[in-house]
Amino acid sequence: KVVCVTGASGYIASWLVKFLLQRGYTVRASVRNPSDPKKTNHLTSLDGANQRLQLFKADLLEEGSFDSALEGCEGVFHTASPFYHDVKDPEAELLNPAVKGTLNVLNACAKFKSIKRVVLTSSIAAVAYSRKPRTPDVVVDETWFSDPEFLKESKLWYALSKTLAEDAAWKFAKEKGIDMVTINPAMVIGPLLQPTLNTSAAAVLNLINGAQTFTNATFGWVNVKDVANSHIQAFEIPSASGRYCLVETVAHYSEIVRNLRELYPALQLPEKSSDDKPYVPTYQVSKVKAKTLGIEFVPLKDSLKETVESLKEKNFVS
Ligand code: NDP
């Protein structure tokens, strides 16, 4: 079976490509710059890559860019989307590539009858910011949808990019009759296959690289291997549909630091929060739908250990 992974050099996508090759798929991997070894060497050296990995050059903002990669595919995994927090021009750097890029990919999908299903990598950021209160007894689930106005007011540009992109994708998919499933993960951690540092692994690296304080924030956390596997399950299980929240645990940064201290007592870790406000409360995220994909969820502490070991091995830890 032939499938395409967009943004294949990224953190989540690299694991997805690895698992797809392991399962015998022929993988068309779209990257912006196929001649950059930092973006491709970790893919072309995967088991099965010699026989079944093909690189394609494609950019989210170039219309028609994905046509040649998608023609003849049975499945499409659209993971490409910028994930940064330090942006100067949110529209150019985040919103346009996320929204126009997603429609660009779906437009190509609509052209080819061979494509049976599209799995879109959305985010819990498109789910959890709905203005409803989040407290320890509240359970967030797939029926929530983030409110774009709230995200604009709060200047949460990355979350806005994912919310607008998912919303536009559902409208387009319904209009064109595309079978689409979305995966909505929280902060993804675990081992890195790529040689460069991605935003969610950087959140852990910052804590162990001499930060004086931890952010007063509470996020869901999930292992990258569970995220990659859930994409494949969402493609392979015929009855899979709609959205799938993927969160192993919701935890405040203080809790992440506590786990790291237990794992690595010798590490210098931040002792206090970045502000004097009460800690942002935790909440729950339903695992009911994710479990129907057969996902067991690597526990948070194991995921943190895998992340730190990988960051050390790749010499990111100073
Ligand atoms: P990475 O930064 O590792 O990967 C992002 C990928 O998007 C890269 O391959 C990048 O390509 C590609 N990309 C960005 N802009 C463009 C563009 N204009 N044209 C083509 N490709 C582009 O991030 P992750 O693996 O973490 O993220 C992958 C997906 O998962 C994203 O959709 C993200 O929103 C989503 N996600 C991530 C979470 C996390 O915690 N990591 C949580 C929830 C969702 P290039 O290599 O060329 O820069």
Residues whose N, C-alpha, C, O or C-beta is under 5 A from the ligand:
A	BS01	NDP	G7 A8 S9 G10 Y11 I12 A13 R32 A58 D59 L60 L61 T79 A80 S81 P82 F83 P97 T121 S122 S123 I124 P185 A186 M187 V188 N198 S200
